[in-house]
Amino acid sequence: MREFLVEITTTIPEGTGQDEVDRRRAAEAVRARELAATGNLARLWRPVGELRSIGVWRAADEAELHEKVLGTLPLRPWMTLAVTPLESHPNDPGRVDGTR
């Protein structure tokens, strides 16, 4: 699987009821655990003091990432995404592909 850096900003539409927000957030937590279990969600951070997330996500390609991974998130309709494909750096101390 390829890795992607994904920056996510979630904006709740004005007029959305708290019950709907709570329902989607709970479903989002469940889906994130499922995607972590399948290896599609590798890491997820929230910058201090900000309401956005930065994560390392995995998929076969960017189309699959959007359609079958990020597209399955319950909060996706409220999200703005910035996706950057990643590749291993030759000096990455965690590099495991064995190439130089």
Secondary structure as GFF3:
##gff-version 3
##sequence-region A 1 100
A	DSSP	beta_strand	2	10	.	.	.	ID=ss1
A	DSSP	alpha_helix	18	37	.	.	.	ID=ss2
A	DSSP	beta_strand	41	45	.	.	.	ID=ss3
A	DSSP	beta_strand	52	59	.	.	.	ID=ss4
A	DSSP	alpha_helix	62	64	.	.	.	ID=ss5
A	DSSP	pi_helix	65	69	.	.	.	ID=ss6
A	DSSP	three_ten_helix	70	72	.	.	.	ID=ss7
A	DSSP	three_ten_helix	76	78	.	.	.	ID=ss8
A	DSSP	beta_strand	79	86	.	.	.	ID=ss9
###
